[in-house]
Amino acid sequence: MNKILYLSQFDLMSSLSEADLMEMDSMTSITTLPKLTMIQRPDTFKEGFFFIKKGKVRLYTLNPEGKQFTVDILSEGNVFGELNGISLGTRALYIETMEICDVCLMDRGRFEQFLMDHPAFMMRMMNVLSSRIKQMSDLTQTLALGNLHDKILHNLCRLAEQIGYTEEDGYCRIQSDITHQEIAWMAGASRESVTAAMKELSQAGRIRTSFKSVALHASELESFRQTASPQVEM
């Protein structure tokens, strides 16, 4: 797939003409990164906007004891980075590939001019920023007030919405391999406690699990949507 066709598939680019896409293509460099490659540490942050063409990356923090907490998992079509005061909240995070990824970096100077020349595109960038802030606010509230079951379900629903899911027998199977350790990182809990909670959720019929696979009961996803603001699809 050529880069212009690839870019045109992102809703973020829907306001751009073919000529605009060709211009954006000319200022985009694509790098293929192996699984478990560290893209960024807080001390190695560099300004720039990155588009994920293929694969998934994990955004996380570390506490003083070295415990990891996953802030987000971004898949194909998502954006991260910071440029000229426009931030997607990733400056202080560790960013690591979860699988082989193709990541596009936008040339800083040319992209800044591109934003000024394309106000509709800039507005969509602001929508993405607002959506990301809302997601982080909801996550913070859930982590502060919810029990472990709530934290697990909230993060699984968030993943299903971001990454996609397949409907089967009243359940929505997340279209990504996910381990109990990765869920534990998202919930800020130990793997052992998450394994026990997942078993209880499965026995209650709220989720289904198999090896590296999780499916949510459709009612859980519907409840999540009712409490969330409309999201910008990437």
Disulfide bonds with the S-S distance in Angstrom:
none
